[in-house]
Amino acid sequence: KKKLKISGRDLSSVPTQVFGLDQLQVLEMSPERESCLRYRMELLPQEISHLRNLTCLYVDSNNLKKIPAEIGTLNHLERLTLSNNSLSSLPPEMGALQRLRSLHLANNSLTELPAPLCQLRSLTFLDVSDNRIGTIPSSIRHLEKLETLLLVFNSLKSLPEDVCLLRNLHTLWLGNNHLRSLPTTFGKLVNLDWGYNYCSCNFEGNPLESPPPEVCSRGPEEIRHYFLSFHR
């Protein structure tokens, strides 16, 4: 029994029997796809550390207000979904999750991108949409493997040059922030897919002035040319 999905109305805590399943790899306690259910967990208990073999932990759409420091002991964790909760911070111990590849934090109450996240060198997917994040730390440049970064519906007024060092980025969503300009090195993100069917980079809902929206819509090369001509 390596996968467990807990279903039930008004779930408010993790059944204690779960922590005895030391071979468990996938634990799902999210009603996200079942609208008839309402989960109300406010705290992930410290005993989560007993599940040392977990690779996937799904706890979306609860009422989590705190993640225990013990989360950092889950050395095999590859996917962690915490979207649609009430989190305002994350423990620094999360920086120890060096196998984590996918982290979902959308629709919480985060006001900044926690520094420990920038230590997660294996991360390829990060969703921090719909929070109140106002700044991105320069240490984000350490996420060298990051392919997807979702930042829509936040409070960003600027984008640091360090984001442009993430050369493996294929998807970058920046819509509905307060951006007036992009870094002059933005055009170096040449792996962004600007296809017609699916735009992997959007700026909608920003008061962009430099470059203007019509330049942004043409792709990173046009953005690069814009800044090159601007500085001549």
Buried (B, 14 or more C-beta within 10 A) or exposed (E): EEEBEBEEEEBEEBEEEBBEBEEBBBBBBBBBEEEEBBBEBEBBBEBBBBBBBBBBBBBBBBBBBBBBBBBBBBEBBBBBBBBBBEBBBBBEBBBBBEBBBBBBBBBBEBBBBBBBBBBBBBBBBBBBBBBEBBBBBEBBBBBEBBBBBBBBBBEBEBBBBBBBBBEEBBBBBBBBBEBEBBBBBBBBBEBBEBEEEEBBBBBBBBEBEBBEEEBBBEBBEBBBBBBEEEEE
